[in-house]
Amino acid sequence: MEGGAGGPAEDSAGSALSADGALIAVLWNVRGGESELTVLTEAGATEIELPGAVVSGVSWSFDGGTLAFTAEGPGQPHGVWT
């Protein structure tokens, strides 16, 4: 399986747990260095569309309502996204 959370060609590149423990964001290193981001809940998993090829610094707001991270890619400067 290529792409998608938990495939054999992927490695976890980090995670962030919400303050209430209800949400976990898992950052995956896929396709030789690109990123994928998945939010896990008790109900299942949701893949987040990313604004750039490489993501880091995943963090939840205190209330768990906002996920923030940095992203960059070819021709795209490093920036913070929510």
C-alpha positions as CSV (number, residue, x, y, z in Angstrom):
1,M,0.0,0.0,0.0
2,E,1.4,3.4,-1.0
3,G,-0.1,6.4,0.8
4,G,-2.7,6.4,3.6
5,A,-2.0,6.1,7.2
6,G,-0.3,3.0,8.5
7,G,0.9,1.6,5.2
8,P,4.1,-0.5,5.2
9,A,6.1,2.2,3.3
10,E,5.4,4.8,6.0
11,D,7.0,5.9,9.2
12,S,5.5,8.0,12.0
13,A,7.3,11.4,12.0
14,G,5.6,12.7,15.1
15,S,2.3,13.0,16.9
16,A,0.3,15.4,19.1
17,L,-2.4,14.5,21.6
18,S,-5.2,17.0,22.4
19,A,-5.4,18.2,26.0
20,D,-8.5,16.1,26.7
21,G,-7.0,13.0,25.1
22,A,-9.8,12.7,22.6
23,L,-7.8,13.5,19.5
24,I,-4.4,12.4,18.3
25,A,-2.7,13.9,15.2
26,V,-0.2,11.5,13.6
27,L,2.3,12.8,11.1
28,W,3.6,10.3,8.5
29,N,6.7,10.3,6.4
30,V,5.8,8.9,3.0
31,R,7.2,8.6,-0.5
32,G,10.7,9.4,0.5
33,G,10.2,12.5,2.6
34,E,6.7,13.9,1.9
35,S,4.2,14.2,4.7
36,E,0.7,12.9,5.4
37,L,-1.3,13.9,8.5
38,T,-4.0,11.8,10.0
39,V,-6.3,12.7,12.9
40,L,-7.4,9.7,15.0
41,T,-10.6,9.8,17.2
42,E,-12.6,7.1,18.9
43,A,-14.8,7.1,15.8
44,G,-12.0,6.6,13.3
45,A,-9.3,8.3,11.2
46,T,-9.4,11.4,9.0
47,E,-6.6,12.3,6.6
48,I,-5.9,16.1,6.6
49,E,-5.3,17.8,3.2
50,L,-1.9,19.5,3.5
51,P,-0.8,22.9,2.0
52,G,2.8,21.7,1.3
53,A,4.8,18.5,0.8
54,V,6.7,18.6,4.1
55,V,4.9,19.2,7.4
56,S,6.3,19.5,11.0
57,G,5.6,21.0,14.4
58,V,2.1,19.5,14.8
59,S,0.3,20.9,17.9
60,W,-3.3,21.2,19.2
61,S,-4.8,24.3,20.7
62,F,-5.7,23.9,24.4
63,D,-9.4,23.3,23.6
64,G,-8.6,20.7,20.9
65,G,-10.5,22.8,18.3
66,T,-7.6,23.9,16.2
67,L,-4.6,21.9,14.9
68,A,-1.5,24.0,13.9
69,F,1.6,22.9,12.0
70,T,4.3,24.3,9.7
71,A,4.4,23.4,6.0
72,E,6.6,24.0,3.0
73,G,7.2,22.6,-0.4
74,P,8.8,23.4,-3.8
75,G,8.2,27.0,-4.6
76,Q,6.4,27.5,-1.3
77,P,8.0,29.3,1.7
78,H,7.9,27.8,5.1
79,G,4.7,28.9,6.9
80,V,2.4,28.2,9.8
81,W,-1.1,26.7,9.1
82,T,-4.2,26.0,11.2
